[in-house]
Amino acid sequence: MVLKKKKEVQVDAFFLDHHQAEKLQRFSKAEEQNLASLLLHCAQLRNGIQQIQCIKQMMPLLKQMDQSSAGDPMVKACLDVLGEMYFSLGAKNPLKKVLASSLNGLPGHLMLSAVQSFVCCLREELKTTEVYLYRKVLDNLAACLEDFSVGRACIKSLFEEVLQFLQKVLLDIQEENRKNHGNRIVQTQLMHDLLIAIKVSMMLVQKLQENIQGSLWKHSESFVWQSMCSLLKSSTDFLMDATLLQTVQTTSGLAVILFTRAMYEPSEELPSLMSALLLGTVEHSGVPAWFKRSCGALCTAELPHSARLFLCHGALAMLDWKNGSMGTNGEKLLLDIASVLLSLSSELKESSVATSLSRILAIWTNSALAALVSGSPDLKIKLNGNSDIIGNLLEYIYTHWDHPLDAIRHQTKLVFKNLLQIHQTTIAGSNGKSDPFFARLIKHLLSLDWHVKGKYASLGCLVECVGTENILQLDRAIPVQILDVMSDQSLAPYASDLLETMFTNHKAHFTSSFQESTWIDQWHNIWVSPLLVILCEGNHDQTTYIIDYYLPKLLKCNPDSLSYMIKILQASADANLGSCSTRGALGALMACLRTARAHGHLELSTIMSSGLVSTECIKQGLVHQHSQVCIDALGLLCETHRTTEIVSLEEMQLIQFFLMYNLNNQSPSVRQQIVSLLRKLFCRIQESSQVLYKLQQNKTKQELVENSTKMPPLKILQQYKDFMSSVCARLFEVLFPGSSHPTRFSALSILESIAEIFSVPKGPAQVFQLDQEIDSARVQTLIQCFASTFEEVKNLAFRLLMKLRDVALNLQDSENLDLLFQAAIDLSTSTKPYDCVTASYLLNFLVYHEGLQHICLGKWLEKNPQMDENTSVSTVEKNTLAVIKLLLVNVEEEILQAKKSLLQAAASFPMYGRVHCITGALQQLPFK
């Protein structure tokens, strides 16, 4: 787990202008803290967080005021300032929400004064005429309509002015967008402002419905009516305008249905009008004149596909499909929407629109489920699995369940899942498991090839409806068939999810059907036995993906199955040892044990002490000819779900056994896995040692007596130290001159992990420190690794020496230092590139030694007696500059020689090595 630093919340503070400050100063009192003085103090703070605390302190003062305070000029002045402050704050400023929340608690006798103050501020806001300043006003309107009682009352008082403003905003932004045609940046900003304006208009109608209906129907020519018609017309224009952003068109579709629902009478006929619009069969004689004026473009037979799509969305989202409130006309509209959406699916291929269509189809299935609860028998027949609509929906699902877009695949799965629930609802009371529709569907899905990805999710949904047992009755080999396709990594996640759904459902079926656990053998035969066969004999990819995707889920479902796995595999382990290409029973056992322990289903010490798995068995795994079996056996020892779990003596002995035979592995990926797993073990030793130290410190004498039968913490810590020392000894032992590249790489990588984990003291005590294991012979061993022809070995050795720099340099006396430096200079003259690289690494290591400067500048000082000694420069910089000067002198001499031998190949000049060393040395200088 990575702990992320909590991001500090930035809150912009508010400021009062001169007029506001004067108003408050008139009422503030120095001798006592009243509301005005507290508000003035709050405004003088420059920290938004502090202002939030201050505002919260003011609210109790307001709540304590009695009825007489309603006419108090001081209270009125403070509420005016609070109103101005609220409307000046940005939409995302936490101060705005805190202020709204605080004002929600105002006592009733102060509410009218607060609303009057806010009305004055909002009226000023509504006078805004600059198009690019509309967004601030819109944000304020949206904030007032949210959970803010004062703000909502304020908008209610100015309802007509707000309607007029929104009407003007929509028209102005539309015109401004037309003027800026081709200016993408400006148009994008305008589109987002337009989207907010439409959403605020919808919020206004939804939150203040009573204001509309109270003044609308009696006066069809009233201002409110005309404003609503204007909003409806603008929304229709936006819906039909394909040049606008799709989100604007989608929201406009919602607005058209919402506004029409608010205005249309009788409401029972609204579903019929919507059906006619979607099907292009509107009879103008039956449509109100106001609707034709506002939405005439929607009353045509050739409505654009996108407009029909978004109208479907609007109808599904804005109409009430529950409780049968729209009657048979509503049921017809529901069916018509499905027909329209399915017909559009063959027309709309552009990715964003196709994604919207799949989402709207999923919404339709939810609406259908809601409508079926109280729907008529006729609706249940028309939404039955055998109906044309469900058949067409299934065709859509089969076409899109393998769509390249994740969003469409996800929505398609949701549609299928809801479709099954729809059918279940239509046949409520009958036996769904023997239903012909489900039986036909299962047979169809099973007949498809297992490489069809959509098949897996659909079968998973069917399992939840009819149960695993009913599907297995058709074909008992289904689990084996699914496991067989898991050699394909692209299918493995889908296959494992389906298997998990099936075996979990199957287990639930057995546990509910049988009182005792007599069913477990049958469950094992179906779900576990095929797995073990494949683990023993399957190819590398198949077994790897099954172990990664399937095995953890199976053990999570039924951890007790591990005993069955061990029993079966142990019985055949001697006869089926595996080979270099197959794991065999032993390899399968190691994989199962490793997975179980890593997920917390196994205590290794328990199974070893009980004799369930022997030490010899694990040893066989650690030296198996199949490299992945070795890795699994090592993983069994190193991986555990608790990072502070004690490492037992048996585990440490097995690790030592492993290191004797596996450091020379020829596979780079296997070497990387070995290093990674051992690093986990070392981290476990480090973290558990800290727990042991604390236990030892906190133990009383009585506790030590009571726990005398257990191994004391100090003894375990000593075992840790001895183990780490023996590991380091083994690793340094294999770094002898002439050892193979794989061996050196493994040993140096493991040593580097040990250095990183144990070199820096953590806490009050450190169980092991690598630098204490270093002597001059081991330093020399690491330096000899610079002579390797492999760059990565040189680099690993150098990095390790740098981690042990203080100890390594202290072990170098002046004589040895002189020899090493001379060797580096000699290597730098070599015509072999890797010798020059060796010299570079050696010099980069030596420049940290304080005595190097006097050695490397000896000859140079003979030629340059004047030398500027700068005592403020670090040892590394002095040494680096000294090395560069000496090398540059030699390069200069070699250039002169090169001029005399123009026919000599340039690559053979020792100058090449000098330059390479200079480049390496320059990397040590802290250039800014």
N, C-alpha and C positions, 0 to 999 in steps of 0.2 A: 504494500500500500504506500502511495506517495502522498504525504501531507502537504497540501497547498496552503500557502499563506493567505489568510482571509483578506479579501480586498476591502480596503477602507472605503466607506461610503462618503462620497463627495456631495456636500450640500451647500449650494450657493446661498449666501446671506442676502437679506433684503435691506434696502436703505430707504430712509424717509427723505422727501424733498424739504426745502426750506419752509414751505407753507404748512406741511403736515407736522413738522417738528414744532413750529410755533403754536399750532393748535393744541398740541399735547402739553407744551410747556406752560400754557395758560392755566391748566388744571392740575399739573403735577405739584406735589408738596414735598419739600425737602425733609420735614420733620416726621412724616409718616409715608408709608408705602401704599399708595392707592393705585387704581387701574391705569391711570394716565402715566404716572411715574414709572410703573413697571413696564408698560408698553414702550415708553421712551428709552428706558434702559435696554430693553430687548433690541430696539433698532440700532442702538449704539454698539452692540456687539458685532464683531466681524467674523464670527464663526457660526455657520449655519446650524451645526449640531447644538451649540449652546442656545441659539435662538429657539430651537425646537423645545428644549427643556424650559426655557423661559415662558413660551406660549402655554405649555402645560401647567405652569404655575399660575397663570392668569385666570384660567377657567374656573377654579374654585371661587375666586373673588366674584366673578359674574354670577355664579350659581347662588351665592350668599345674598345677593341684592334682593330687596323686597319690592313690593308693587310700586312704591313711590319712586323707585329709581328709574322707571321706564321713561319718565320725562326729564331726567337729569341731563343737563347739557354735557357734562363730562362723559357720561356713558354714551351719549349720542356721538360725541366727537371720537371716542375710542372705536365705536362700531364703524364709523365712517372710514377711519384709518385702516381698520382690519379689512373692510371691503376693498379699499384701494390696494392694500397689500395682496389680497387673494388674487385679484385679477391681474396684478403685475407679475406674479410668479409664473415660472415656466411650468408646462404640463407635467414634466417628469421630476420636478423638485419635490422632495419629501415634505418640505415645509407646507406645501399646498394641501397635501393629504392630511397632515397633522392639524392644520388650521380648520379644515372641513370637519374632521372627526371631533375636534373640540367644540366647534360651534353647533354640532348636532345635539350637544348636551345642554344648550341654552334653556333656561326656564321659560315657560309660556309667555309671561308678561314682557319679556325682552325680545321675543321672536319677531313681533311686528316691527320694532325699531331696527332690528338687524336686517330684516327683509327690505325695509325702506332704504337703508344705507346701500345694500347690494343692488337694489333696483337702480339707484342713481349711477352707480359705477357701471352696471351693465348697459344702461341707456347710452352712456358715453362710448362704450365699446362698440355698440351697434351703429354708431355714426361713421365707422371706418369705411373708407371708399377705395383705398389702395388695394389692388388685387393681391399683391404679394404680402400684405399684412393681414389678409383674411384668416390665415392659418391660426394665428394667435387667438383670434376671437372664437374660431371654431373649437379650438382646444378648451377654451374657457366654458363654452356652452356645453361641451361634452362632459366636462368636470362637474358642472352644476347639475346635470341630469343624472349623474351617478349617485351613489348613496350620500347625498348631501341635502338635507331637508331645507335649509335656508336657500340654497341655490335653486332647488326645484320650485320653491314658492316664488322666488324672484322671477324665474322664467314664466311661471304661470301668470304672474301679474303683467308681464310684457309679452304675452303669447303672440299677439298680432304683429308686434314689432319684430319678434324673433322670426316668425314665418316670413314676413316681408324681407328681412335680411337674408335668410337662407335662399329665398327665391332669387334675390339679386345676386348672391354669391354664385349660384349655379349658372346663371346666364352670363355673368362677367367672366368667370373662368372659362366657359365654353368659347366666348368671343376671344379672350386672350390666347387661348390655345390655337384658335384659327389664325390669329395674327402671327404667331411664332412657329408656323408650320416649317418643319425642317430643322429647327433648333432643338436637338434631342435633349440637351441638358435642361433647358427651360421647360420643355414640354413634360419631361419626367416629373419635375417639381410640381407643375400644375396638375398632373394626373393624380399625384398623391394628395394634393389639397382638395381636388374634386372628390376623391374617394372619401376623405374625411367629411366633406360637406354632405354627401349622400347619406353616410352613416349617421351623422348628427340629425339630419331630417327624419330618418327612420326612428331614431331614439326619441325624438320629440313626439312623433305620432304614437309610439308605443307607450311612453311614460305618461303622456298627458292626453289620453284617448278621450277622457270626459270633456276636456275643453273643446275638442273638435265636435263631438256629437252634441254637445250642449248648445252650440251656436250655428251648427252647420245645416241641419235638415230643415229648420223652419224658414231659413232665408237662403235660398239657393243662389241668390246673387250677392250674398254677403262677402265681405273682404276675406274671411277665413276660407269660404268655399272657393273663391277665385284663386287664392293662394295655393290651396291644395290641388286645384286643377293645373296650375302652373308647375308645381312640383312634379305632378304625375306626367305632364308633357315633357318636362326636362329629363326625367328618368327614362321615358320611352325613347327620347332622342339618343341618350347615352347607350341604351340597350341596343339600338339599331346601328350605332356607329362602330364599325369594325376597326377603325383606326385607333381607338382608345385601348388602354391596357385591358387585358382580360379580366383582371380583378375589378375594374370599374364596371365592365359590362355585367359581370356576375352579380355585383352588389346592386346594380340598377335593376336587374331582374327581380331581386328580392324586394326592392323599393316599389316597383310597379305593382306587384301582387299585394303588398302591405297597404299602399295608398288606395288601391281599388277596393280592397276588403273594407277599409274604413269608410269609404264613400258609397259603396254599392248597396242598393236596396231594391227588392227584398234580398236579404243575404242568402236565402235558400237557392236563389237562381245563379249565384256567383259561380259554383262549380260548372254549371252548364256553359256559362260564358267562357270560362277557362278552357273547357274541352273544345269549344268551337274555335277559339284562338289557336290552340295547338294543332288542331286538325285542319285549319284553314277553311272552315265551313261557317263563318260568321254571317248571319242574316242581318243586314244593316237596319232593317225595319224593327228588329227586336232589341236594338242596342240604344241606350240613352244617348241623347245628343251630346251631353258633356263628355261622355266617354269617347265618342267618335272624334270630337274636337281635340281631346288630349291624347288619345291613343289610336288615331286613325291609321297610323302606319302598321299597327299590329293586326288590323282587321282585314288583311289581304290573304289571298290563298297561297301566295309565294313568299312566305315569311322566311328570312335567312335561317340557315341551320343553327348558327350560334345563338340567335335570338330565341329560337324554339327551345334550345337546350337550357338556356338560362331562365326562361319562363318556367320550364319544368322544375328546375331547382327552386325557384321562388315559390311555386305552388306547394311543393313538398315541405319547404321550410316554414312558410308563413300561414298555411292553413291548418286547422285542427283536425287531425285524423283519428283522434281517440273518441270513444263513447258514441260513435256513429252520429255525431252532431250535424254532418252534412247530408245525411240520408242516402238515398239511392243515387242521387246526382253526384255525390261525393265518391261513391263506389265506382261509378262510371268514369269519373275523372281519374281516379287511381289507375284503372285499367288502361285508359287512353294515354296516360303519361308513360306507362310501361311500353306501350306499342310505339310511341313516338321515340323514346330513348333507344329502343332496339333498332328502329329503322335508321336513326342517326348514327348508330355504331358502325354501320357500313359506309357512311359518308364522311365522317370526321376522323381523319387519320393523323392530323398534326398532333405531336406528342402532348403539348399542354392541354389542348382541347380534349384529346382522348383520355387523359388523366382525369380531367373534370367530369367527363361522362361516366367513367368507372366509379368515381366517388358519388355522383348523383344516383347511379343505379344502386349503390349500397344504401344510400339514404332512402331510396324507394322501397327496398326490402324492409327497412325498419318501419317505414310508414305503413306498409302492407301488414306487418305483424301487429301494429297498433290498431289498424282498422279491423282486423279479423277478430279481435277480442269481443267486439259487439257487432260484428258484421252480419249481414243477412246470409241465409243458406245459399242464395245464388252466388254471392261473392266467394264463399268457400268452395263452391264447385268450380268457379272460374280461376281460382288460385290453387287448385289441387295439382298434385304432381303430374297428373295425366293431361292437364290443360295445355292449350297452345302457348299461352304466355310463359308457363314454366318451361315448356320444351324449347322455346326460343331463348329463354334465359340460359338454359343449359348449353345451347349452341354458342352463345356469347362467351360463357365460361370456358368451354373447350377451345375456343379460338384465342382467348387472351390469357389463359393461366400460365403460359410460358412466355409472356410478353417481355421484351428487353428491359422495360422500365419496372423498377421495384415497386413503385407506387401502384401501378396498374395490377401487378401480380397480387399485391396485398389486398387491394379492393376486390379483386376477382375472388380471392379466397373468402373474403367476408360475405360477398354476394352468395356464394355457394353455401356457406354455413347458414345464412339466414333463409335461403331457399329451402333447405332441409327443415328448418324450424317452421316455415310457412306451411309446408306439407304436413308436418306433424300436427300443427294446429287445426288444419282442415279435417284430419281424421281422428281428432281427439276422442278418446273412449274406445278405440279399436286397438288391436295389437300391432304396434308399429314395426316390431321385429319381423313379422311375417308379411308385411305390406308388399304388394306386387311392385310398387314404384321403387321402393328401396332395394328389393331383390334384383330388379332390372338394372338399376343404377350400379349396384355392386358388381354384377356380372360384366357390365360394360367397362367399368374401370379396370377390373382384373384382366380383361382381354387386351388392354393396351400394353404397349411395351414398357418395361420398367425404366427406360431411359427418358420417358416423358416426365419432366419435373412436376408438372401440375397434378399428376396422378397421386403423389404422396400426400399433399395437403388435403386433397379431396377425400381420399380414403381415411385420413385422420378424422375429418369431420363426420364421416359415416360411422366410424367406430364409436364416436360419442353418442350417435343416435341409436344404433342397433346393437352395439357391443361386439367385442372381438370374437367371441365364440361363434356367433352367427356367420361371420366372415370366414373363419377357419373351417367351418363345416363345408364350405364350397371347395377349399383347397388347403390342406394341412401343411403344404410345403411353402406357404407364403413367407414365413420368417426366413427360410433358407434362400428363397429367391431374392429377398431384399438384401440379405447379407452378401449375396454373390455380386451385387452391383456396387458394393462399397469399395471396390478397387478404384473406382472413378471418384476423385476428390470433389468434383463439382456436384456429384449426386450424394456423397456421404452425409452431409448435414441434413438433407431432406429425408434420406432413408432412416437415419438415426432418430429423427423426430417422430416419424411414423411408427417405428419399432417401439419407441418409448410410450407413445399413446396407446399402442396395442397391448404391450405387456402390462402396463399399469392398469388399464381397463380390465384385462383378463384376470389379474390378481384380485381386483376389487370384486369381480364376478364370482371367483372361487371363494373368497372369504365370506361373502354374503350368502352363498349357496350351501357351504359346508361348515358344520360346527367345529370340526377338528382340522388339523393341518394335513389331512390325508391327501389333499390336492397338490401338495408341493412337488411330489415326484412328477406328476403330469405337467405341471408348469415348467419344471426344470427340463423335461424332455423336449418341450416345444421351444423354449427361449434360451436355455443355457447350453444344452448339448451341441446344437449346431454351431454355436459360437466357439466352443472348445475345439471342435473338429477343424474349423477354419484357422484358428490360432496355431494349431499344430502343423497343418499342411498347406495353408494359404500362402500366396505370394507376398512379397514385402509390402507393397502398397496397400493391399487389402487388409492385412493384419495391422498395419500402422493406423489406418483410418478407423478400423473397428475399435482398436484400443483407445484412440483419441476421442471418438464420437460416441460409441455405443456402450463400451464396457463401464465407464463411470455412471452412466444413466441406469444401467441394469443393477449395479451394486447399490446405488442410491435407493432404487425401488425396493430391493430386497437384499440387505447386507448379509443375511444368513446364507445366501447362495454361495458365498465365498468358501464355506466349509465343503459344500458339494463340489466346487471347482477343484479345491485342493485334493480332495479324496479321489476324484476321477483321474486327475493329472498325475498324482503321485503313483497311482496304480500302474500307469503305463510309462512312467518316466524312464525306467531302466531299459524298457524295450524300444522306446521311441526317443532317442537322444537328440534327434534333429541332425541337420547338416549345415553346410555353409550357405545353403539357399532356403532352408526351412527351419523354423524354430523348434519343431518337435514338442513333445509333452513338457520337457524341462523348460524350454523357452516360453511356452504358453503359461506355465506355472509362474515363472519369474514376472511376466507381464501382468498377470492377475494380481499377484502379491504387491507389486510396485504400485499399481493403480489403486488398490484397496488402501494401502498405507498412506498414499499421498492425499486421499480423500477422507481419511479419518475413520475407515472401517476396519482397521487392523492395528493391533499392538504387536510389533515384531518380537519383543521379548516374550510375550505370552505364547505365541505359536512355537517359538524355539524351545522354550522351557517345557512345554507340553509334549514336545516330540512330534508335533503335527508337520513341521518342516525342519529338517536337520541341517546342521552347519555344513555337512558334506554336500548336501544338495545345493546350497547357495554357492559353495566353492566351485561346484561343477558349472553353475551358471556364470560365475565370474571369469572362467577360462574357456567358455564355449566357443566353438569355431565360427558360430554366427555372431557377428559383432554386435547386433542389436540385442541379442540375449545377454551379452556381457554388460551392455549399457543398462538394460532393465534390471539386472542383478545389482549393479552399482546403484541405480536409482532407488531400488528397494532399501538400500542401506542409508542413502543420503537424503532422500525426500521424505518429509513428514508434514502433516498439516499444522503441527505446533513447532514453531521455530525455537522454543526453549526446552524441547524434550531432551532428556539426558541421553547422551551417546554411550551405549553400553560397551563393556570391555570386549564382548564378542564382536560387536560391530567394528570396533577399532582393529581387532585382529584380522577380520575379513578384509578391511580396507588395505591393511599392510600386505595381505596375500594378493590382493588385486594389483597393487603397485609393482609387485615382483614380475608380473607377466604381461602387462598391458600398456606400458609406456611407449612401446615401439609400434603402435598401430599405424598402418599405412594410410588410413582414410582421414583426410582433414576434418570432415564433419564429425567423425567418431571422436577424434582428439578434442574438438571443441566441446562436445557433449561431456566428455570426461572432466575437462577443466570446469565446466559449468556446474556439474553435479558435486564435485569435490568442494567447490566454492560454497555451495549450500551447506555441506557438512561442516566446513570450517566456521561458517556464520552461526550454525547451530551450537557448535562448541563454544564460540565466543559469547553468545547470548545466554546459553544455559549456565556458563561459568559465572556470569554476573548474578544470576538467580541463586546459584550455590553459595557464592560469597555472602549474599544478603541473608540466606538461611543460616549460615554459620554464625554471622554476627548477631542475629536475633534469637538464636537458640539459648534457652536457659539450661542449667546443669540438669534439671529434672527431665527436660525434653531429651537431652542427649542420652540419659539413662534409659528412658522409655523407648527410644529409637535405636538402641544399641544393636538390635538384630539387623537393621538396615545398614547399608554402607554409608559411612559418614561423608559429608560434603568434601572435607579436606582430602580424603582418599581418592574421591572421584577427580578432584582437581589435579592431584598428582598424576593420576592416570592420563588425564588430558595432556599434561605437560610432557610426560614420557612419550605419549603417542605422537604428538606434534614433532618432538625432537627426532624420533625414529623416522617419521615421514620425510623431514628435511634431510636427514642423513642419507636416506635412500635416493632422494632426488639429486643431491650433490654427487652421490656415488656414480650415477649414470651419466654425468656430464664430463666424463673423462675424454681426453683428446682422441678423436677418431670415432666417437659415438655417432650414431646415425642422426640425420636431421629430424625425423619424427620423435625420437627419444629426447633430443635436446629441446625441441619445441614444447613437448608435453611437460617436461621437467621444469623448464623456465616459466611457462605459463602458470603452472601450479604454484611455484615459488612466488611469483608475482602476486597471486591471489592471497597467499599467506602473508606476504609483506603488507598488502593493503589492509587486511583484516586485523592483523595482530601487532603491527609495528607501532601504531599510535595508541597509547594507553587510554582505555575507556573506563570511566568510573574509578572507584578507589583502588581496584586491583586488576591486574592483567594476568591471565592464566599462562600466557606464552608471548614471548617477543622474539621475532626472528633475528634481530640484530645481536641478541645474546648467543645465537648459534653460529655466528660468523667468526671465522679465524682467517689468518693470512692465506692459508692453503685454499680455502673456499673462495676468497676474493680472487686469488690467482686463477682458480677454475673458471670463474665468471669472466675474467679478462680474456682468458684463452678462447672463450666463445666468440670474441670479436674476430677471430681468425676463420670462422665459418664462412663458407661461400654463399650462404643463404642470408639475405638481407634481414628477414624477419627474426632469425636467431640473434644476429648482432643487435637488432633493435630491442628484443626482449631482454637480453643480457644488460644492455645499457640502461634500460628503464629500471631494472632491478637494482643495479648498482647505484642509480640515482636515489632510489628509495632507501638504500642502506649507505648513503654517501658518507655520513659522518664517521661511521665505524670503518667503512672500507678505506677511507683516506688516512685515518689514524694508524692503520695497520701497514701503511707504506712508508718505510724508512727512506732516507735520502739516497742510499745506494740503489735500492730497488726502483725508486722514482726515476733516478737517472737512467737506469737500464730501460725502463718502460718508455721514457721520453725518446731515448735514442732509437728504440725499436720503431716508434711512431714516425720519427723523421726518416728512418731508412725505408719504411713502407711507403711513405709519401713520394719516394723517388721511383717506385716500381712502375713498370709499364702495364701492369695488370690492374684493371679498374677496381676489382674487389679488394686488392691490397690497399689502394688509396682510400676506399670506404672504411676499411679496418683502421687505418691511421686516423681518419676523421673521428670515428667513435672513440678511439683511445685518447686522442687529444681533448675531445669534448669532456671526457671523464677527468683527465688530469688537470684541466684548468681550474678545478675547484681546490687543488692542493696549494697550500700557502707557500710551499718551498719551490714550486715550479718556476716562478719568475727568475730566481737567481740562476737556475740551470739553463733555461732556454735563452736567456739574454747574454750568456757568457761570451759567445763569439760575437754577437751583435755589438756589445759594449766595446769590444776591441776596436771596431771600426767607427763607432759613434760614442766617443767619450762623454759628450754632453747629453744628459738625459733629464727630462723634467719629471721630478718625483711629485706626484699628486697624491697626498695622503688621504684625500677625501674619497678616492675611487676604491670600490670594493676589490677584494682579492680576485674574484672571477674576472672582473673587467681588466685588471692589471695583467693577469695571466693571459687572457685572450688577446689583448693588444700586443703583449710580448711575443706570443706564438705567431701572430700575423706578421709582425715586423721581421722576425727571423725567416719566415717562409717567403716573404716578399723579397728579402735579400737574395735568397736562393733562386727565386723565380727570375729576378733581374739578371743573375749570372747565366741562367739557362737560356734566357732570351738572346743574350750575346752569343752563346754557343750555337744557338739555332740559326743565327744569321750566317754562321760559317758553314752550316751543313744544310743547305736548302733542299737537297735531294732526299734527306731523311724524312720518313713518314711522320706527320705531325702527331699522330696518336701515340707514337712511341716515346715522345718527350716526357721525361720525368716531371716537366712543368705541369702536365695534366694533373698529377697527383697533388702537387703543391696547391694548385688553384682549388681543387676539390676540398682539400683540408681547410684552406682559407674560408671557403664558403660555409663549411660546417662550423668553423670557429666564430664567424660573424653572427651566426644564429644565437650565440650565447650573450651577445651584447644587448643591453636593454635600450635599443633605439626607440625614441618616442616619435 
